[in-house]
């Protein structure tokens, strides 16, 4: 799992095991939250362990490396907010604008 410290979460690439355990479509691609800090902004948005991130900043993410790269790009542009899209069921997405903690 990779720590995305700016969001207070650890993510890893979604596996087939995750998909069967969580009863997800085989075709779903994204990263799964393996840990979330109690003080994470996302925690206050009812995001929890095992939630699936499918897009960050309008880019599809298929691996934890993708997420790191996008966050790095956002930070290097001097921005503090990212749009994260979570999978929330078949044909359903949850959009959250998150503020990065850059300290």
N, C-alpha and C positions, 0 to 999 in steps of 0.2 A: 504494500500500500504506500502511496505517496502523500506526504503532508502538504496540503495547500494552506500554508499558515495564514495567508491573507483572509481566508474564509473560516479558519478554525475547524477544518475537516480533513480527514484522510480519505482518499479515494483509491479504488483500484478498478482495473478493467472488468467489466461484467463477464462472467463465465457461464458456460452451459449449466454448471451445477447451480449457480445462483438462479438461473432462469427456471430450472425445474423446482428448486426449493421455494421460490416466490411465485410460481405459476405464471411466468411471463412468456410472451411469444418468443419462439426460437430466433426470429429475425430481429428482435430488439437489439440495438447497439447502444452502448453508453458506458458510463462508469458508475460504480456503486459506492455509496458512502459506507466506509467500514468503521469510522469513528467520527464523533462530532463533539466538540468541546461544549461544556455547559454554558460558556459565555459567548458562543458563536451567535452571530446575528441570525443565522439560518434556524437555530433552535427556536428563536422567538417567532419564526414563520411556520412552526410546526413541521419542520424538516427533521427527519430522524435517520438513524442508522438503517441501512438497507434501501434508502431512497435512491432512485436512479436519476442521474443527470444525463440528458441527451443532447443538450446544446449549451454553449456558452458564447455570448456575444454573437448570436445568429450563426455560429459555426457548429456543425455536428461534431461531437466528441465520441471517439471510439476507444480511447485509452487514457490512462492517467497522464501520460506524456502530452497528449493533446491539450488537456486542461491546463497543465503547467505552462505550456507554450503560449496559450491565449492569455492567461493571467499575466505572464511576463510582458507580453505585447501591450496589454492595457496599462500596466504599471509604467512601462517605458514611455508611453504616450502621456504620462502625467495624469491619467484619469483615475478616479477612485471608485467608480461604480461599474458593475458588470450585470448583464442580464443573463440569468441562469434559467434554463428550461428543464423542468423535472417531468419525468414520465408519471402520469397519475391514472393509468388505466388505458385500456384499448381506446384509441382515438381521443385521448384526453391528455392535456398537458397543463402544467402549472408553471406560470411565469413569475419569477421573483427577481426584483432588482436588488442586488446586494452591494453594500458599501464595503470596500476592501479595507482591512486594518493594516496600514502600511508601517507600523512601528515595530 
